[in-house]
């Protein structure tokens, strides 16, 4: 077993701080540091991010209680693979069984036996220490800062669109929503040479995408009808899908990116009559996300609204839930 020398066995058995969600509330607790199993790494949090899914977990999504957080960059403290010790890493959030039919097909992200970091039966990253399988980890290049690396997971989710459909190069793509994910999706698609039209309601947020060469539109009550073959819904609202489908041409496609607690209701008739393809889209591969950050093709630093120490997690979640706020980070103390 490999262990970072500056952390003694006694030190690794101490208590740690973590954010905790229960009954629609967030507090900070002291709990025992996790013990890693075989094939797992023990990781010290450097920086964690609060995303829309975390906010929805507080609101009741999936009946969650426990430590949230799945966007992080950390330092490996203990691992079977000595090459990981002391390295900064980010981690894929799905812990697959690697034995079932889905895993054998390379679809571990859909493993029916999986746990999910900070979402399904695996304590999340908003804690001083966390564990993940070593096979889930990706070493962060020195040229990428902690503040940038914490965006790898959501950038990977944006990149997943490119793995799900063959969009013709240069095609017009509409992105609905100028929140954190919408801005990342627009920039990722622009970096891959698509003609991106980002619809949003906040001039200051749209300006971030404009700097990346994205065409932005301040959305009013009426959106263009049957105007795009490709539409990405990333509003994070219950009404987003009802807006996206009418914007799509017959036999076009809508990528559904919003994860929300409320039940989404919409008229299925336009989707059926116009033979529109609805594509659920979730996690993605980390390799293209790291490359986009390494090559400075995605601007994430302008998306950081504030950073707080982990001990201020309650206030950080309150801030992250406020209208107009983008990314809120929690840093190690």
C-alpha positions in Angstrom: 0.0 0.0 0.0 1.4 3.4 -1.0 1.0 6.4 1.3 2.1 10.0 1.1 4.9 10.4 3.7 3.8 13.6 5.3 0.4 12.0 6.4 0.9 9.6 9.3 -1.5 6.7 9.9 -2.7 8.4 13.1 -3.4 11.7 11.2 -5.4 9.9 8.6 -7.7 8.5 11.3 -8.7 12.0 12.6 -12.0 13.7 12.1 -12.6 15.9 9.1 -15.0 18.6 8.1 -17.7 18.0 5.5 -20.8 19.6 4.1 -24.0 17.7 4.9 -27.4 17.8 3.3 -30.5 16.7 5.2 -34.1 17.7 5.1 -33.5 20.6 2.7 -30.8 22.0 4.9 -27.0 22.3 4.6 -24.7 22.3 7.6 -21.0 21.5 8.3 -20.2 18.5 10.4 -17.2 16.7 11.8 -17.1 13.0 10.7 -14.4 10.3 10.6 -12.1 10.4 7.6 -13.0 7.7 5.1 -10.9 4.6 4.8 -10.1 3.6 1.3 -10.6 0.1 0.0 -8.4 -1.9 -2.4 -8.1 -0.1 -5.7 -9.3 3.2 -4.2 -7.4 6.4 -3.6 -7.7 8.7 -0.6 -7.8 12.3 -1.9 -7.4 15.5 0.0 -9.8 18.2 -1.4 -8.2 21.3 -2.8 -11.2 22.9 -4.4 -14.8 21.8 -4.9 -17.6 23.3 -6.9 -21.3 23.7 -6.2 -23.4 22.9 -9.3 -27.0 23.0 -10.1 -27.5 19.3 -9.2 -26.1 19.9 -5.7 -28.7 22.7 -5.3 -31.5 20.4 -6.5 -30.3 17.7 -4.0 -30.9 20.2 -1.2 -34.4 20.9 -2.6 -35.2 17.2 -2.4 -34.0 15.6 -5.7 -33.6 11.8 -5.4 -34.3 12.0 -1.7 -30.7 12.7 -1.0 -29.0 13.1 2.4 -25.3 13.0 3.1 -22.2 14.7 1.8 -22.8 16.3 -1.7 -20.3 17.4 -4.3 -19.0 15.8 -7.5 -16.9 18.7 -9.0 -13.5 18.7 -7.4 -9.7 18.8 -7.8 -7.7 17.1 -5.0 -4.3 15.7 -4.0 -3.8 11.9 -3.8 -2.7 11.1 -0.2 -2.9 7.3 -0.3 -3.2 4.9 -3.2 -2.2 1.4 -4.4 -0.5 3.0 -7.4 2.5 5.0 -6.1 2.6 7.1 -9.3 -0.6 8.9 -8.1 0.8 10.0 -4.7 1.0 13.7 -4.4 -0.5 14.3 -7.8 -3.5 16.6 -8.4 -6.4 14.7 -9.8 -10.0 15.1 -10.9 -12.3 12.1 -10.9 -15.1 10.6 -12.9 -18.2 10.4 -10.6 -19.7 7.0 -11.6 -18.4 4.0 -9.6 -19.3 1.1 -11.8 -19.2 -2.6 -10.8 -17.1 -3.4 -13.9 -18.7 -6.9 -14.0 -22.2 -6.6 -15.5 -23.3 -6.6 -19.1 -23.4 -2.8 -19.3 -19.8 -2.5 -17.9 -18.6 -5.1 -20.4 -20.1 -3.0 -23.2 -18.1 0.0 -22.0 -21.2 1.7 -20.5 -20.1 1.8 -16.9 -21.8 5.2 -16.5 -25.1 3.3 -16.9 -24.1 0.3 -14.7 -27.3 -0.6 -12.8 -25.1 -1.4 -9.7 -23.2 1.9 -9.8 -22.8 4.4 -7.0 -22.3 8.1 -7.9 -20.0 10.5 -6.1 -22.1 12.8 -3.9 -25.4 11.7 -5.5 -26.0 8.0 -5.1 -24.7 6.0 -2.1 -21.1 7.4 -2.1 -20.1 10.4 0.0 -19.3 13.4 -2.1 -16.4 15.7 -2.6 -17.4 18.6 -0.4 -15.3 17.2 2.4 -11.7 17.5 3.5 -11.1 14.0 2.3 -12.8 11.6 -0.2 -12.3 8.3 -1.8 -12.6 7.2 -5.5 -11.4 4.2 -7.5 -8.0 4.9 -8.9 -9.3 4.0 -12.4 -11.7 7.0 -12.1 -8.9 9.5 -11.6 -7.2 11.7 -14.2 -4.0 13.6 -13.4 -4.3 17.4 -13.9 -1.5 19.0 -16.0 0.5 21.6 -14.1 -0.7 24.3 -16.6 -4.2 24.0 -15.4 -5.0 25.8 -12.1 -7.2 24.4 -9.3 -9.9 27.0 -10.2 -9.9 25.7 -13.7 -9.6 22.0 -13.0 -12.7 22.0 -10.8 -14.7 22.6 -14.0 -13.5 19.4 -15.7 -16.6 17.4 -14.8 -19.2 19.9 -16.1 -17.1 20.5 -19.2 -17.0 16.7 -19.8 -20.8 16.7 -19.5 -20.9 19.4 -22.2 -18.6 17.3 -24.4 -20.9 14.3 -24.1 -23.1 15.9 -26.7 -20.4 15.4 -29.3 -20.2 11.7 -28.4 -24.0 11.2 -28.7 -24.7 12.6 -32.2 -22.8 13.4 -35.3 -23.5 17.1 -35.8 -22.3 18.4 -39.2 -19.3 20.7 -38.9 -20.4 24.3 -38.9 -24.0 23.5 -38.2 -26.2 26.0 -36.3 -26.8 24.8 -32.8 -29.1 26.6 -30.3 -28.3 26.5 -26.6 -31.0 27.5 -24.2 -29.8 28.8 -20.8 -27.0 31.2 -19.8 -26.3 29.5 -16.5 -23.1 27.6 -15.6 -23.8 24.6 -17.9 -25.3 26.6 -20.7 -22.2 28.8 -20.9 -19.9 25.7 -20.9 -21.9 23.9 -23.5 -21.9 27.0 -25.8 -18.1 27.4 -25.5 -17.4 23.7 -26.0 -19.6 23.6 -29.2 -17.9 26.8 -30.4 -14.5 25.3 -29.8 -15.6 22.4 -32.0 -16.4 24.8 -34.9 -20.2 24.9 -34.7 -22.3 28.0 -35.2 -23.6 28.4 -31.7 -26.6 30.7 -30.8 -26.9 31.0 -27.0 -30.3 32.2 -25.7 -30.3 33.7 -22.2 -31.8 36.4 -20.0 -28.7 38.0 -18.4 -26.5 40.3 -20.4 -23.6 40.0 -18.0 -23.6 36.2 -18.4 -24.1 36.2 -22.1 -21.0 38.5 -22.3 -18.8 35.5 -21.1 -19.9 33.5 -24.2 -19.6 36.5 -26.5 -15.9 36.7 -25.6 -15.5 33.1 -26.9 -17.1 34.1 -30.2 -20.6 32.7 -29.5 -23.5 34.6 -30.9 -25.8 35.5 -28.1 -29.5 36.4 -28.0 -31.3 38.1 -25.2 -34.3 35.8 -25.0 -37.8 37.4 -24.8 -41.2 35.8 -24.3 -41.2 34.5 -27.9 -38.4 32.3 -29.3 -37.9 31.4 -33.0 -40.1 28.5 -34.1 -38.8 25.5 -36.1 -35.4 27.3 -36.6 -32.8 24.7 -35.6 -32.0 21.1 -36.4 -30.0 20.9 -33.1 -31.1 22.4 -29.8 -29.6 22.0 -26.4 -31.8 22.6 -23.4 -29.7 23.7 -20.4 -32.0 26.2 -18.6 -32.3 24.2 -15.4 -36.0 25.1 -15.3 -39.2 23.1 -15.7 -40.2 25.1 -18.7 -37.0 24.7 -20.7 -38.1 21.6 -22.6 -41.4 23.3 -23.5 -39.3 26.1 -25.1 -36.8 23.8 -26.8 -39.2 21.6 -28.7 -41.0 24.3 -30.7 -37.6 25.8 -31.7 -36.6 22.5 -33.3 -37.3 21.7 -37.0 -39.0 18.4 -38.0 -36.7 15.5 -37.5 -34.4 17.7 -35.5 -32.8 16.7 -32.1 -33.1 18.2 -28.6 -30.4 17.4 -26.0 -31.9 17.4 -22.5 -29.3 18.6 -20.0 -31.4 20.0 -17.1 -31.5 18.0 -13.9 -34.3 19.3 -11.7 -36.3 18.1 -8.7 -39.7 19.1 -10.1 -41.7 16.9 -12.5 -41.4 18.3 -16.1 -44.7 18.3 -18.0 -44.9 19.1 -21.7 -47.1 18.5 -24.7 -45.7 15.4 -26.5 -47.7 16.0 -29.7 -45.3 18.4 -31.4 -42.4 16.1 -30.7 -44.3 13.1 -32.1 -45.8 14.9 -35.1 -42.5 16.5 -36.1 -40.6 13.3 -35.3 -38.2 15.2 -33.0 -35.5 13.1 -31.3 -35.2 13.8 -27.5 -31.7 12.9 -26.2 -31.0 12.6 -22.5 -27.4 13.7 -21.9 -25.5 13.4 -18.7 -21.8 12.7 -17.9 -19.0 12.7 -20.4 -15.4 11.7 -20.9 -12.8 13.7 -19.0 -10.0 13.5 -21.6 -11.5 16.1 -24.1 -12.4 18.4 -21.1 -8.9 18.4 -19.9 -7.6 19.2 -23.4 -10.0 22.1 -23.8 -8.7 23.6 -20.6 -5.1 22.9 -21.4 -5.4 24.6 -24.8 -7.4 27.6 -23.2 -10.3 27.1 -25.6 -12.9 27.4 -22.7 -13.0 30.3 -20.4 -14.1 29.2 -16.9 -12.4 31.8 -14.6 -15.0 34.5 -15.6 -17.7 32.1 -14.4 -16.5 32.0 -10.8 -18.8 34.2 -8.7 -17.1 33.6 -5.3 -14.9 31.2 -3.3 -15.3 30.3 0.4 -13.6 28.0 2.8 -15.2 24.6 3.3 -16.3 25.6 6.8 -18.6 28.2 5.2 -20.5 25.5 3.1 -23.9 26.5 4.4 -23.4 30.1 3.3 -21.8 29.0 0.1 -24.9 26.9 -0.8 -27.2 29.9 0.0 -25.1 32.1 -2.3 -25.0 29.5 -5.1 -28.8 29.3 -5.0 -29.3 33.0 -5.6 -30.5 34.2 -8.9 -27.7 35.4 -11.2 -24.9 33.6 -9.4 -22.6 31.4 -11.4 -20.0 29.1 -9.9 -19.4 29.1 -6.1 -16.2 27.3 -5.0 -15.3 25.7 -1.7 -11.6 25.6 -0.9 -9.6 23.5 1.6 -8.7 25.3 4.8 
